[in-house]
Amino acid sequence: MTGSPTPVSAELRAAAARLTASGIDSARRDAEWLLAHVLGIDVGRLVLVDRIDDAPTRAFRAAVDLRAQRIPLQHIVGTAAFGPVELAVGPGVFIPRPETEHLLEWAVERLGAASGPATAADFCSGSGALAIGIAAMSPGTRVMAVEADEDALVWLRRNVADAATPVGSRVEVIAADVTDPTQMAQLIPAGSVSVLVTNPPYVPLDAVVGPEVAHDPARAVFGGVDGMSVIAPMVPVIARTLAPGGVVGIEHDDTTAEHVVACLRAHGDFEEVTRHTDLTDRPRFVTARRRQPGSAGRGMAG
Ligand SMILES: C[S@@+](CC[C@H](N)C(=O)[O-])C[C@H]1O[C@@H](n2cnc3c(N)ncnc32)[C@H](O)[C@@H]1O
């Protein structure tokens, strides 16, 4: 292709039509993000661009080709936004989802209610979205980011290293299996954490998922036939890790809130077991408090 610069409006229209034809709901938005990425500008500045030259036009069309094959937008641009942070992502690590920001907000609120600098933990940390988000939004909090998968750990370590100082320096990466009580006991002192979040693999094996999800590692997404294969064995480890009075938030599949509630109540060390829904009223995460010695009764709300 040679000649005069291409009008941006026509390129975006054609790209959005192509992406819509590929079944992508957010076609126009994705097209804009891809063009902003190719031009190296914030998406908000696209309105200032009328025309683009040959080279960026070719690069943009190549990026649209990839997206039309249902490669996730975040893999094409190489980053994912999560709360106030931007994380490097790509093959081998789960792409953080906007709905998990509810759990981030809950954790930051709980940490804000603490009397002094607190220790938090993010079990099944993946890219480090929750751990780095908490460190960024809760100054002074130290966060242990626990992840088992070697490929995910590469991305996690990179994101922690790239996080602005002092955020990154308050995140400790721990390579461990959160369902292995012996290994976890060797690495994390009992009762050392006041706020623990986890977005574990929880999708039931027979669930129908979109084409983009195939680009997330299966180990990050699926939680066995009932979606509980990591959550259930993780609950005793969570109980041991939390300080008395400490709180946990567990994200789950929208079909498994009752299982998570039952698991926490059956353990016996938790009270204030509470369901939380997202903005579309879908069950999203369950929170609970580790009992203080001497406290009685099993609260249930939500
Ligand atoms: C759904 S992803 C969540 C990643 C990140 N917390 C987020 O919200 O974007 C789940 C993560 O748990 C990790 N994982 C799976 N089983 C694990 C286990 N037994 N112990 C530690 N991490 C595990 C996966 O490798 C994956 O990175």
The ligand as a MOL file (V3000), in Angstrom:
LIG
                    3D

  0  0  0     0  0            999 V3000
M  V30 BEGIN CTAB
M  V30 COUNTS 27 29 0 0 0
M  V30 BEGIN ATOM
M  V30 1 C -7.8110 -17.4370 37.7410 0
M  V30 2 S -6.0400 -17.2580 37.7660 0 CHG=1
M  V30 3 C -5.9980 -15.7580 38.7360 0
M  V30 4 C -4.7590 -14.9480 38.5870 0
M  V30 5 C -4.8270 -13.5880 39.3090 0
M  V30 6 N -5.0380 -13.7520 40.7320 0
M  V30 7 C -5.9270 -12.7250 38.7520 0
M  V30 8 O -6.9040 -12.4560 39.4330 0
M  V30 9 O -5.8110 -12.3010 37.5920 0 CHG=-1
M  V30 10 C -5.5830 -18.5200 38.9080 0
M  V30 11 C -4.0890 -18.6720 39.1600 0
M  V30 12 O -3.9120 -19.7060 40.1370 0
M  V30 13 C -2.7640 -20.4600 39.8250 0
M  V30 14 N -2.8950 -21.7520 40.5140 0
M  V30 15 C -3.6560 -22.8200 40.1370 0
M  V30 16 N -3.5640 -23.7930 41.0650 0
M  V30 17 C -2.7390 -23.3430 42.0340 0
M  V30 18 C -2.2560 -23.9000 43.2530 0
M  V30 19 N -2.6440 -25.1130 43.6520 0
M  V30 20 N -1.4050 -23.1620 44.0110 0
M  V30 21 C -1.0150 -21.9170 43.6100 0
M  V30 22 N -1.4470 -21.3330 42.4510 0
M  V30 23 C -2.2980 -22.0430 41.6800 0
M  V30 24 C -2.7900 -20.5290 38.3260 0
M  V30 25 O -1.5160 -20.8470 37.8000 0
M  V30 26 C -3.2450 -19.1050 37.9770 0
M  V30 27 O -2.1490 -18.2510 37.8430 0
M  V30 END ATOM
M  V30 BEGIN BOND
M  V30 1 1 1 2
M  V30 2 1 2 3
M  V30 3 1 2 10
M  V30 4 1 3 4
M  V30 5 1 4 5
M  V30 6 1 5 6
M  V30 7 1 5 7
M  V30 8 2 7 8
M  V30 9 1 7 9
M  V30 10 1 10 11
M  V30 11 1 11 12
M  V30 12 1 11 26
M  V30 13 1 12 13
M  V30 14 1 13 14
M  V30 15 1 13 24
M  V30 16 1 14 15
M  V30 17 1 14 23
M  V30 18 2 15 16
M  V30 19 1 16 17
M  V30 20 1 17 18
M  V30 21 2 17 23
M  V30 22 1 18 19
M  V30 23 2 18 20
M  V30 24 1 20 21
M  V30 25 2 21 22
M  V30 26 1 22 23
M  V30 27 1 24 25
M  V30 28 1 24 26
M  V30 29 1 26 27
M  V30 END BOND
M  V30 END CTAB
M  END
